[in-house]
Amino acid sequence: MTETVASPGVREPEAGGTAARILDGVKVYGSGATLVRALDGVTAEFANGEFSAVMGPSGSGKSTLLHCLAGLERLTSGQVLIDGVDLGQLKDKAMTLLRRERVGFVFQSYNLVPTLDARENIVLPLTLAGRKPDRDWFDSLVSTLGIGDRLRHRPSELSGGQQQRVAMGRALVTRPALVFADEPTGNLDSRSATDLLEQMRATVDTWGQTVVMVTHDARGASYADRVLFLADGHIVRELPAPSSDTILETVRELGD
C-alpha cells in the first residue's frame, strides 16, 4: 500500500487539538557497557497553537526528544504522532515528505547553504519540493523578520542575527503546523536573541503555529506557554505560565 501524507493546505489544525505527542518514548544508543537510555519512557503532548520550552542539564535527553518528535531520529520503542500520523509506521520517503510539508526546523548553527543567497535559502524547502512560494506569504514573512534588504546577500555577508532570521524564514516558508527549535539563540547576542524569541512568540500568537524549543536559558524559556524539565531521560516537572524567576526556582529545586 502506498503511504501518503497530506499537503499542509488540506486541513487546518483543529483548535485545541494535539499537534504532536510522544507516548512511552524510549531511545537507546549503543549496547552492553556503552548503552545509554537517552529517553526512558517519555510521554508528553504538544497542543496546537502552543509554545513549549524543554529544559534540562546536559545529557538529560532534551535534544534527543526534539529530534524524535521531529522525525529526525526514530524511537527505539514507543510512539511519536504528528497530527495523528504515527511516525514509526512511515517509510523513509513518507517521513521526508511529512517533515518537508508539516515541520519547520531552527537550529543553533543556522545550517544555511553558503553558496545560496538569503532568498534562495528561505525558499529551499519549496525548491526541493518543486513548489513555488506564495508571494504574499513570503513578503509578509520577510517583512516580519526584517530581512527584506538582505535577500541577495549570502550567509557570509550576514550577521549572526540576520542568518538566524533567514533560518527562521526557511522554517516558516512552508507554513508548517509545527516548528522545532534546538538552542536557536545559542550563538546570538542578547538583542538578536530577543528579536528571535519575539518572532517565535509571534508565530504562535499571530499564525497559530506550534513551537517546541530546547533551551538552557531561563529568559528564553519564559517566552513559552509552559516548560518541560527533563533529567536522565525522564520528564520530571512541567511548569505552566513560566517566568524567568519561576524557571530559575524550579531549576534550583530540581538540582537539590
Secondary structure, DSSP 8 states (H G I E B T S, - for coil): -------TTS----TTSEEEEEEEEEEEES-GGG-EEEEEEEEEEEETT-EEEEE-STTSSHHHHHHHHTTSS--SEEEEEETTEEGGG--HHHHHHHHHHHEEEEETT----TTS-HHHHHTHHHHHTT----HHHHHHHHHHHT-GGGTT--GGGS-HHHHHHHHHHHHHTT--SEEEEESTTTTS-HHHHHHHHHHHHHHHHTT--EEEEE-S-HHHHTTSSEEEEEETTEEEEEEES--HHHHHHHHHHHH-
